[in-house]
Amino acid sequence: MKIIFGKHAKKDKFPMLAKHRFYLTEEDVIKVIKESEHEDKETDKPNIIASKSFDEKHILRVVYKKEDDIIKIITFYPAEKGRYY
């Protein structure tokens, strides 16, 4: 399955989070999809929100959609542990 980053995810999110001293790589984001601890398929249909523990205080949430054999990452963001699940 091919994984691509949408314009917002690729261009805007990495620098925006870096300004807040939250540094991520594309591999970090892809790992959440491949090894998610929780998936929400209902809240933002048809998008899927995958979540995975990132550090002691945060989870990383990735919003994506599947189109045939392509996963398109729409956005991603850190959240406090316990906030969503």
C-alpha positions, 0 to 999 in steps of 0.5 A: 500500500502506498502512503502519500502526504497531502499538501497541508500535511507535507508543507505546513504541519512539520514546520508548525509543530517544530515552532512549538518544539515538537519535532517529527519525521515522516517516518514517525507519522507513517509508524502511527498508521502502521502500528496504531494503538487505536483507530477511530473510523466513526468520528470523521467519516470517511477519514480514519484517525489513527493514534499511537503513544509518542512520548511520556505525555503525548500521543500522535494522531494521524488523520488519513483516508484510504482510496483504493490502495493509497493512503493519503495523510490529511493532517496529524497532531500531538495530543495529551495522553488520555484525552481521546482514549 
